[in-house]
Amino acid sequence: MLRVAVVGSGPSGVYAAQTLVQQREVPGVLVDVLDRLPAPYGLVRYGVAPDHEKIKSLQGSLRTVLEDERIRFLGNVEVGGPALPTGRLLELYHAVVYCVGAARDRLLGIPGEDLAGVHSATSFVSWYSGHPDAVDESFDLPGVDSAVVVGAGNVAVDVTRILACGPAELEPTDMPQPALGALAISGLRRVAMVARRGPSQGKFTTKELRELGTLPGVDTVVDPAELAIDPVYEDPAAAAALPAVARRNLEALRGWAGADPVGSGRRIALRFYLRPAEILGGPDGRVTAMRFERTAPDGRGGVSGTGVFEDIEAQLVLRSVGYKGVPLAGLPFDPSKGTVPHAAGRVLRAGRASVGEYVAGWIKRGPTGVIGTNRPCAKETASSLLQDAGVLARRELSGDPLDALRAAGLHPVEWPGWLAIEAAETDLGRSFGRGSVKIPDWSGLLGAAGLA
């Protein structure tokens, strides 16, 4: 029998557990999926926008895996802290697979980034997704007339859309009631999503982009002059050479070019070729506007500054310029890449594979790809582990690791505890006349799981 701990219950962790128990070469594999949070599913629960029900439905597939009798979910277990150092975890299991993601957002590195009203998109997503670490976040939305979102990826599109949505679009979701209430009374009328490069270089997918043009009472506009700067915009041959998603993005943006707002409701402006230069604030220390430098294509696939600046009014700035991994105490870490050094998923210490330690997901490859990218990534890591199974299984373990976790003072949330949280969220939503509504705080989650 081979006992494996998988740290992280998001897609990469669940796919790794699934591969390990479903393979036939090494019989008798048992997997404990550990998570710092009381709830499973990682970014599928706490990162996917609440109005994206189709993507969130992936939780059903992850649930089926976690209900396998050979897999045990243990939430509310923090790895790397005083109660459970990584070295101790490896003593309790034959092998450990770390699937801990990339938890820190990147900074813009410009003056004014510390002003009140400037936040990461990560913290905003965590807040409206009900992440318990974000329960005390405050965005002062009733005082916001204009917002700027910096970035050109799907997260930037998500937060732009959520800011512009009305309560009718958000009430059917599982968004926590405090976040829904704050967004419902928001005074926000204008959202600018700003990219430093051109439309053909956007990292967003077409489906998410087009959603911006379907929001009731919201006008979506694009400056045709900014589209025209893109070298491929008016060159059919160059456009034909683009990846299909970039061509579709250009078609969507072309449909909004030069559109005049038709109502007095909210407006989304998609801006291009503007590089963040400074965030401006008032005497009260709050953001009032964001200054950008106009950029232009440099002929080598990048952009260069033109020395021309533009200020965009904003009382809220959300930066969405990527993520990076953070070190986990006890594991080697490459700060330049934000990943754990590895070879085919095997953790490397001083250039040599560390017996029994593995990585998968963003902490392995960096914050790239979509949810489905995690499956082959996890499969590669699981395959490396299984190749090492003969060596790993020689070490005898002293009993059930769960007993040792409890003896260390930890209070794991097992699967019945998670089901109790689900039931409590259904009851909470019913009390508001909604569907299931997330419990957004630690005490509420642990209380629902029976650990209060």
Secondary structure, DSSP 8 states (H G I E B T S, - for coil): -EEEEEE--SHHHHHHHHHHHH-SSS--EEEEEE-SSSS-STHHHHTS-TT-HHHHTHHHHHHHHHTSTTEEEEBS--TTSSSS-HHHHHHHSSEEEE-----EE-----TTTTSBTEEEHHHHHHHHTT-GGGTT----GGG-SEEEEE--SHHHHHHHHHHH--HHHHTTS---HHHHHHHHT----EEEEE-SS-GGG--S-HHHHHHTTS-TTEEEEE-HHHHHHSTTTT-HHHHHTS-HHHHHHHHHHHHHBT----SSSEEEEEE-SEEEEEEEE-TTSBEEEEEEEEEEE-SSSSEEEEEEEEEEE-SEEEE-S-EE----TTS--BTTTTB--EETTEEEETTEEEEEEEE-THHHH-S-S-GGGHHHHHHHHHHHHHHTHHHHTTS---S-HHHHHHHTT---B-HHHHHHHHHHHHHHHHHTTSS-----SHHHHHHHTT--
